[in-house]
């Protein structure tokens, strides 16, 4: 009984924390695990951290029934090792621990030290040479001020050619550096003389990269490039949809190709602005939360089956544009809250996916930190699965596109001839858009080995890191 009361006290303490759905590989470098031999002489502060980890994992963790029951928190000298020993690695690719809580809080709101250019790295088949193609540039960032743009190719930092052995050290220093650019000549990447010195700054990313309206063939087509579900900036979505509404937008292309997730509340707002008006007005079910058995029983007993900890409903959004069809541009970087919006809207409207298969993250996490302790440790465990009104969940392999279209790096976002946007506009208008004989970007570059997509704030210091943050990141 004492243990049960302690759990209920923990739930009361954290019940107001907002959920995050997010792919945290794009977020920051979490603590890495090191091999440490457990001993008996463990400092009290480490025991305190380990007990904090155990108490919260045993209460909130989605896979708590799969945790080992015999891991004594008082004998492991490394909290990182202790945490990862509790994680159910068979299903959980996302839970993580950090010893820098304040840094985590900032990064969850898109605040970090950035250069400003988001890029995809490639290694040429049969070679160790590495080069990058800029995917997009953050508003008001150092890279933007220097004139860097989507489609720019770079292959060196501080005069040193990038390769598979040095690119981490050169790209992820968070120190000022000189970027060396290259041209595409006869389908080969060739260095040019253009070099740009960039000094990174701490800034908050504006998740709305682009919004505009196209008036084509009698259709008013809204286009929104949305790159992060940031709770502190969610009101900006209302302004965008107010403009869409004033322009009588009757079709929408939602570009989530670079969106790894974020706040469930912001995802709910975006879906409510898009959905059929009756769905929004009636506040129909948007998402269901599936907790572990202990928490599911707790919420139902304490708050009832309609608890906001079990069901999230659409909002009666004043700027709702009342659509019955939606075109979503997606990629492997579209994760968590991005997938939540798609999954939550599908039962109510026709949703067409264009691009590549999404990441496949149907879980959510919360940030847990002991405010009464002096240490800066925090954990971000997966605490629930999400499902739509039809109980559809567990899309582990991602969501497959209705139209498989590669990313058109060499057209600017918003250009109606950019491959994925062109496909959407063609579906809406019935008229083919763009040159029909354009060679594949991958063919032009002879790029057979895409490596990874690196964040504008250089968030991939550990390429193999795949942690998550209920947010849905």
C-alpha positions as CSV (number, residue, x, y, z in Angstrom):
1,X,0.0,0.0,0.0
2,X,2.8,2.4,0.8
3,X,4.4,1.7,-2.6
4,X,1.1,2.4,-4.3
5,X,0.6,5.7,-2.5
6,X,4.1,6.7,-3.4
7,X,3.3,6.1,-7.1
8,X,0.1,8.1,-6.9
9,X,2.1,11.0,-5.3
10,X,4.5,10.8,-8.3
11,X,1.6,10.9,-10.7
12,X,0.1,13.9,-9.0
13,X,3.5,15.7,-9.1
14,X,3.9,15.2,-12.9
15,X,0.3,15.0,-14.1
16,X,0.5,18.5,-15.6
17,X,3.6,17.9,-17.6
18,X,2.8,18.2,-21.3
19,X,3.3,15.3,-23.6
20,X,6.0,15.3,-26.3
21,X,6.1,13.3,-29.5
22,X,9.4,13.9,-31.0
23,X,12.3,12.1,-32.7
24,X,15.1,13.1,-30.4
25,X,17.9,12.0,-32.7
26,X,17.3,15.5,-34.1
27,X,17.3,17.0,-30.6
28,X,20.6,16.7,-28.9
29,X,23.4,14.4,-27.7
30,X,22.0,12.4,-24.8
31,X,24.3,10.9,-22.2
32,X,26.2,7.9,-23.6
33,X,26.6,4.7,-21.8
34,X,29.9,3.7,-20.5
35,X,30.9,0.3,-19.1
36,X,31.3,0.7,-15.4
37,X,31.7,-2.2,-13.0
38,X,29.1,-1.9,-10.1
39,X,30.6,-1.6,-6.7
40,X,29.4,-1.2,-3.1
41,X,30.9,2.2,-2.4
42,X,28.3,4.3,-4.2
43,X,28.0,8.0,-3.3
44,X,24.7,9.0,-1.8
45,X,24.0,11.5,-4.6
46,X,24.3,8.7,-7.2
47,X,22.0,6.5,-5.2
48,X,19.5,9.4,-5.1
49,X,19.6,9.7,-8.9
50,X,19.2,6.0,-9.4
51,X,16.3,5.8,-7.1
52,X,14.7,8.8,-8.9
53,X,15.1,6.8,-12.1
54,X,13.6,3.6,-10.7
55,X,10.6,5.3,-9.0
56,X,9.6,7.1,-12.2
57,X,10.3,4.3,-14.7
58,X,8.3,1.9,-12.5
59,X,5.4,4.4,-12.5
60,X,5.4,5.9,-16.0
61,X,7.3,3.7,-18.4
62,X,5.1,2.2,-21.1
63,X,7.0,-1.1,-20.9
64,X,7.3,-1.3,-17.1
65,X,6.2,-4.9,-17.1
66,X,9.3,-5.7,-19.2
67,X,11.7,-4.0,-16.8
68,X,14.0,-6.2,-14.8
69,X,12.7,-6.4,-11.2
70,X,16.0,-7.1,-9.6
71,X,18.1,-4.1,-10.5
72,X,19.1,-2.5,-7.2
73,X,19.5,1.3,-7.6
74,X,22.0,1.4,-4.8
75,X,24.8,-0.6,-6.4
76,X,25.2,0.9,-9.8
77,X,27.7,3.8,-9.9
78,X,26.6,5.2,-13.3
79,X,23.0,6.5,-13.7
80,X,23.3,6.2,-17.5
81,X,24.0,2.5,-17.2
82,X,21.3,2.0,-14.7
83,X,18.7,3.8,-16.8
84,X,19.6,1.8,-20.0
85,X,19.5,-1.4,-18.1
86,X,15.8,-0.7,-17.4
87,X,14.9,0.2,-20.9
88,X,13.1,-2.5,-23.0
89,X,15.3,-2.3,-26.0
90,X,13.3,-4.7,-28.1
91,X,10.6,-2.1,-28.7
92,X,12.0,1.1,-27.3
93,X,14.4,3.1,-29.6
94,X,13.7,6.5,-28.0
95,X,13.9,6.8,-24.2
96,X,16.9,8.7,-23.0
97,X,18.6,10.2,-20.0
98,X,20.5,13.5,-19.7
99,X,22.6,15.2,-17.1
100,X,21.7,18.7,-18.5
101,X,18.1,19.3,-17.7
102,X,18.1,23.0,-18.6
103,X,19.7,22.3,-22.0
104,X,17.0,19.7,-22.7
105,X,14.2,22.2,-21.8
106,X,15.7,24.7,-24.2
107,X,16.1,22.3,-27.1
108,X,12.5,21.0,-26.7
109,X,11.5,24.6,-27.5
110,X,13.8,24.8,-30.5
111,X,16.4,26.9,-28.6
112,X,20.0,25.8,-29.3
113,X,23.3,27.0,-30.8
114,X,23.0,26.8,-34.6
115,X,24.7,27.6,-37.8
116,X,21.4,27.7,-39.5
117,X,21.7,25.3,-42.5
118,X,19.9,21.9,-42.4
119,X,21.7,19.4,-44.7
120,X,21.8,15.9,-46.0
121,X,25.2,14.2,-46.0
122,X,26.2,11.7,-48.7
123,X,29.1,9.4,-49.2
124,X,29.9,8.4,-52.8
125,X,29.7,4.7,-53.5
126,X,33.2,3.1,-53.4
127,X,34.7,6.2,-51.8
128,X,35.2,7.7,-48.4
129,X,34.5,11.2,-49.6
130,X,31.6,12.9,-48.0
131,X,29.6,16.0,-49.0
132,X,26.4,17.7,-48.1
133,X,23.4,19.2,-49.8
134,X,21.6,22.0,-48.0
135,X,17.9,21.0,-47.4
136,X,16.8,24.3,-46.0
137,X,18.0,27.4,-44.1
138,X,16.5,28.7,-40.8
139,X,15.0,32.2,-40.8
140,X,17.2,34.9,-39.3
141,X,20.1,32.5,-38.9
142,X,23.8,33.0,-39.6
143,X,23.6,30.8,-42.7
144,X,20.6,32.8,-44.0
145,X,22.5,36.1,-43.5
146,X,25.5,34.6,-45.5
147,X,23.3,33.7,-48.4
148,X,23.4,30.0,-48.1
149,X,20.4,28.3,-49.7
150,X,18.7,25.0,-50.4
151,X,20.6,23.0,-53.0
152,X,24.0,24.4,-52.2
153,X,26.7,21.6,-52.1
154,X,29.6,21.7,-49.7
155,X,32.5,19.3,-49.3
156,X,35.0,20.8,-46.9
157,X,35.3,22.6,-43.5
158,X,38.2,24.9,-42.7
159,X,39.9,23.8,-45.9
160,X,39.8,20.1,-45.1
161,X,37.8,17.8,-47.4
162,X,35.1,15.9,-45.6
163,X,35.4,12.1,-45.4
164,X,33.8,9.2,-43.5
165,X,36.4,9.5,-40.8
166,X,36.5,13.2,-40.1
167,X,33.1,14.6,-40.8
168,X,31.8,14.3,-37.2
169,X,34.8,16.2,-35.8
170,X,34.7,18.9,-38.5
171,X,30.9,19.5,-38.6
172,X,29.8,19.2,-35.0
173,X,32.2,21.4,-33.1
174,X,29.6,24.2,-32.5
175,X,32.5,26.6,-33.1
176,X,32.9,29.1,-35.9
177,X,34.0,27.4,-39.2
178,X,34.6,28.1,-42.8
179,X,32.4,26.1,-45.2
180,X,33.8,25.3,-48.6
181,X,31.3,24.8,-51.5
182,X,31.3,22.8,-54.6
183,X,29.6,22.6,-58.1
184,X,28.0,19.8,-60.0
185,X,30.0,19.5,-63.2
186,X,29.3,16.5,-65.6
187,X,27.5,14.8,-62.8
188,X,30.6,15.1,-60.5
189,X,31.0,17.2,-57.3
190,X,33.9,19.6,-57.9
191,X,35.2,22.1,-55.3
192,X,34.9,25.7,-56.2
193,X,36.4,28.8,-54.6
194,X,33.4,29.9,-52.6
195,X,34.1,29.7,-48.9
196,X,31.8,31.2,-46.2
197,X,32.7,31.8,-42.6
198,X,29.8,31.1,-40.2
199,X,29.6,31.9,-36.5
200,X,26.9,29.9,-34.7
201,X,24.5,31.6,-32.4
202,X,21.9,30.6,-29.8
203,X,18.4,31.2,-31.2
204,X,14.9,29.7,-31.3
205,X,14.0,28.1,-34.5
206,X,10.8,29.4,-36.2
207,X,9.0,26.2,-37.0
208,X,7.0,27.9,-39.8
209,X,9.6,28.0,-42.6
210,X,7.2,29.0,-45.3
211,X,3.5,29.7,-45.9
212,X,2.0,30.9,-49.1
213,X,-1.1,30.6,-51.4
214,X,-1.1,29.6,-55.0
215,X,-4.1,30.5,-57.3
216,X,-4.1,27.9,-60.0
217,X,-6.8,26.5,-62.2
218,X,-9.5,27.9,-60.1
219,X,-8.1,26.4,-56.9
220,X,-6.7,28.4,-53.9
221,X,-3.9,26.2,-52.7
222,X,-2.4,26.8,-49.3
223,X,1.2,25.6,-48.7
224,X,2.7,25.3,-45.3
225,X,6.3,24.1,-44.5
226,X,6.1,23.3,-40.8
227,X,9.3,21.9,-39.2
228,X,8.6,21.5,-35.5
229,X,5.6,21.3,-33.2
230,X,6.8,24.0,-30.8
231,X,4.3,24.7,-28.0
232,X,5.6,28.2,-27.2
233,X,5.0,29.3,-30.8
234,X,1.8,27.4,-31.5
235,X,-0.3,30.7,-31.7
236,X,1.6,31.5,-34.9
237,X,-0.3,28.7,-36.6
238,X,-3.5,30.7,-36.0
239,X,-2.1,33.6,-37.9
240,X,-1.1,31.4,-40.9
241,X,-4.6,29.9,-41.1
242,X,-6.2,33.3,-40.7
243,X,-4.4,34.3,-43.9
244,X,-5.4,31.0,-45.5
245,X,-9.0,31.7,-44.6
246,X,-8.9,35.3,-45.9
247,X,-7.6,33.9,-49.2
248,X,-10.4,31.4,-49.4
249,X,-8.0,28.4,-49.4
250,X,-9.8,25.3,-50.4
251,X,-6.8,23.0,-50.9
252,X,-3.8,22.5,-48.6
253,X,-0.4,21.0,-49.0
254,X,1.2,20.4,-45.6
255,X,4.9,19.9,-45.8
256,X,6.2,17.9,-42.9
257,X,9.2,16.3,-44.7
258,X,11.6,17.8,-42.1
259,X,9.4,17.7,-39.0
260,X,10.5,15.3,-36.3
261,X,7.6,16.1,-33.9
262,X,7.0,18.1,-30.8
263,X,4.1,19.1,-28.6
264,X,0.9,17.1,-28.7
265,X,-1.0,20.3,-27.9
266,X,0.4,22.0,-31.0
267,X,-0.3,18.9,-33.1
268,X,-3.9,19.0,-31.9
269,X,-4.2,22.7,-32.8
270,X,-2.8,22.1,-36.4
271,X,-5.2,19.2,-37.0
272,X,-8.1,21.3,-35.7
273,X,-7.3,24.1,-38.1
274,X,-7.3,21.6,-41.0
275,X,-10.2,19.2,-40.2
276,X,-13.7,19.3,-41.6
277,X,-15.4,22.1,-39.7
278,X,-18.0,19.8,-38.1
279,X,-15.2,17.6,-36.7
280,X,-13.6,20.7,-35.1
281,X,-16.9,22.2,-33.8
282,X,-18.1,18.9,-32.3
283,X,-14.6,18.3,-30.7
284,X,-14.5,14.8,-32.0
285,X,-11.8,12.4,-30.8
286,X,-8.4,13.2,-32.2
287,X,-6.1,10.8,-30.4
288,X,-6.3,8.1,-27.7
289,X,-3.6,7.5,-25.2
290,X,-2.6,3.9,-24.3
291,X,-0.6,3.9,-21.1
292,X,0.8,1.0,-19.1
293,X,-1.8,-1.1,-17.2
294,X,-1.1,0.7,-13.9
295,X,-1.5,4.2,-15.3
296,X,-4.5,3.3,-17.5
297,X,-6.3,1.9,-14.4
298,X,-5.3,5.0,-12.4
299,X,-6.7,7.5,-14.9
300,X,-9.9,5.6,-15.3
301,X,-10.5,5.3,-11.6
302,X,-9.5,8.9,-10.7
303,X,-10.8,10.8,-13.7
304,X,-13.1,8.5,-15.7
305,X,-13.0,7.1,-19.2
306,X,-13.3,10.6,-20.7
307,X,-10.2,11.9,-18.9
308,X,-8.0,14.2,-20.9
309,X,-5.2,11.9,-19.9
310,X,-6.9,9.2,-22.0
311,X,-8.6,11.1,-24.9
312,X,-7.5,14.2,-26.7
313,X,-10.2,15.9,-28.7
314,X,-10.1,18.3,-31.6
315,X,-10.4,22.0,-30.7
316,X,-13.2,24.3,-31.9
317,X,-10.7,26.4,-33.8
318,X,-11.9,29.8,-35.0
319,X,-9.5,29.8,-38.0
320,X,-10.5,26.3,-39.2
321,X,-10.5,26.2,-43.0
322,X,-12.9,23.2,-43.3
323,X,-11.2,20.8,-45.7
324,X,-12.2,17.3,-46.7
325,X,-8.9,16.5,-48.4
326,X,-5.3,17.0,-47.3
327,X,-2.0,16.5,-49.2
328,X,1.0,15.9,-46.9
329,X,4.6,15.8,-48.0
330,X,6.6,13.4,-45.8
331,X,10.0,11.7,-45.5
332,X,11.9,9.4,-43.1
333,X,12.4,12.5,-41.0
334,X,8.6,13.0,-40.5
335,X,8.1,11.4,-37.1
336,X,6.0,11.3,-34.0
337,X,3.7,14.4,-33.8
338,X,3.9,14.6,-37.6
339,X,2.6,11.1,-37.9
340,X,0.1,11.8,-35.1
341,X,-1.5,14.6,-37.2
342,X,-1.8,12.2,-40.2
343,X,-3.1,9.3,-38.2
344,X,-5.6,11.4,-36.3
345,X,-7.0,13.1,-39.4
346,X,-7.3,10.0,-41.6
347,X,-10.6,8.8,-40.1
348,X,-12.3,12.1,-40.9
349,X,-10.9,13.2,-44.3
350,X,-8.9,12.0,-47.3
351,X,-5.2,12.3,-46.5
352,X,-2.7,11.7,-49.4
353,X,1.0,11.2,-48.6
354,X,3.6,12.3,-51.0
355,X,7.4,11.7,-50.7
356,X,8.9,8.8,-48.8
357,X,8.0,6.4,-45.9
358,X,7.7,8.2,-42.5
359,X,9.8,7.3,-39.5
360,X,7.3,5.1,-37.7
361,X,7.0,6.5,-34.2
362,X,3.6,6.1,-32.5
363,X,4.8,6.7,-28.9
364,X,5.1,9.7,-26.6
365,X,7.3,10.7,-23.7
366,X,7.5,13.2,-20.8
367,X,10.3,15.0,-19.2
368,X,10.9,13.9,-15.6
369,X,13.2,15.9,-13.4
370,X,13.3,16.1,-9.6
371,X,12.9,19.8,-8.9
372,X,13.7,19.3,-5.2
373,X,17.1,17.9,-5.8
374,X,20.3,19.8,-6.7
375,X,21.3,17.5,-9.5
376,X,20.6,18.3,-13.2
377,X,19.6,14.8,-14.2
378,X,16.4,14.2,-16.2
379,X,14.9,11.3,-18.0
380,X,12.7,11.3,-21.1
381,X,11.0,7.9,-21.0
382,X,8.4,6.6,-23.5
383,X,5.2,6.6,-21.5
384,X,2.4,5.8,-23.9
385,X,1.3,4.8,-27.4
386,X,-1.1,6.9,-29.5
387,X,-4.0,5.7,-31.5
388,X,-6.7,7.4,-33.6
389,X,-10.4,7.0,-33.1
390,X,-10.3,3.7,-35.0
391,X,-7.6,2.4,-32.6
392,X,-5.0,2.4,-35.4
393,X,-1.5,2.4,-33.9
394,X,1.8,0.5,-34.0
395,X,2.9,1.6,-37.4
396,X,6.4,0.5,-36.7
397,X,7.5,0.5,-40.3
398,X,6.2,4.0,-40.9
399,X,3.5,5.3,-43.1
400,X,3.9,4.5,-46.8
401,X,3.4,7.3,-49.3
402,X,0.6,7.1,-51.8
403,X,3.1,8.7,-54.3
404,X,6.8,7.9,-53.9
405,X,8.7,11.0,-54.9
406,X,12.3,11.8,-54.1
407,X,13.3,15.1,-52.6
408,X,14.0,17.8,-55.2
409,X,17.0,19.4,-53.6
410,X,17.8,21.7,-56.6
411,X,14.5,23.5,-56.5
412,X,13.6,25.9,-53.7
413,X,10.9,25.0,-51.2
414,X,7.8,26.8,-52.5
415,X,8.8,26.5,-56.1
416,X,5.9,24.8,-57.8
417,X,8.4,22.8,-59.9
418,X,10.0,21.3,-56.7
419,X,9.3,17.6,-57.2
420,X,7.1,16.8,-54.2
421,X,5.2,20.0,-54.3
422,X,4.7,19.6,-58.0
423,X,3.2,16.2,-57.5
424,X,0.7,17.6,-55.0
425,X,-0.3,20.5,-57.2
426,X,-0.7,18.1,-60.2
427,X,-3.0,16.0,-58.1
428,X,-5.1,19.0,-57.2
429,X,-5.3,20.7,-60.6
430,X,-5.0,17.7,-62.8
431,X,-2.3,19.4,-64.8
432,X,1.4,18.1,-64.8
433,X,3.8,20.6,-63.3
434,X,7.5,20.8,-64.1
435,X,9.9,19.5,-66.8
436,X,8.9,15.9,-67.6
437,X,12.4,14.8,-68.6
438,X,14.4,16.2,-65.6
439,X,17.0,13.7,-64.5
440,X,16.8,12.4,-61.0
441,X,18.8,14.5,-58.5
442,X,20.4,11.3,-57.2
443,X,21.4,10.2,-60.7
444,X,22.9,13.6,-61.3
445,X,25.1,13.3,-58.2
446,X,25.6,9.6,-58.5
447,X,24.8,9.5,-54.8
448,X,24.1,5.9,-53.8
449,X,24.9,6.1,-50.1
450,X,22.8,8.8,-48.2
451,X,24.3,9.0,-44.7
452,X,21.9,11.1,-42.6
453,X,20.1,14.4,-42.5
454,X,22.0,16.7,-40.2
455,X,20.2,19.4,-38.2
456,X,20.6,23.1,-38.7
457,X,21.8,23.2,-35.1
458,X,24.1,20.3,-35.7
459,X,22.1,18.0,-33.5
460,X,23.7,14.8,-34.7
461,X,26.9,14.7,-32.7
462,X,26.2,10.9,-32.3
463,X,24.8,9.6,-35.5
464,X,23.7,6.3,-33.9
465,X,21.7,8.1,-31.2
466,X,18.0,7.5,-31.7
467,X,16.4,8.9,-28.6
468,X,13.0,10.4,-28.2
469,X,11.4,13.0,-26.2
470,X,5.0,13.2,-24.8
471,X,6.1,15.4,-26.6
472,X,5.5,13.5,-29.7
473,X,9.2,14.1,-30.9
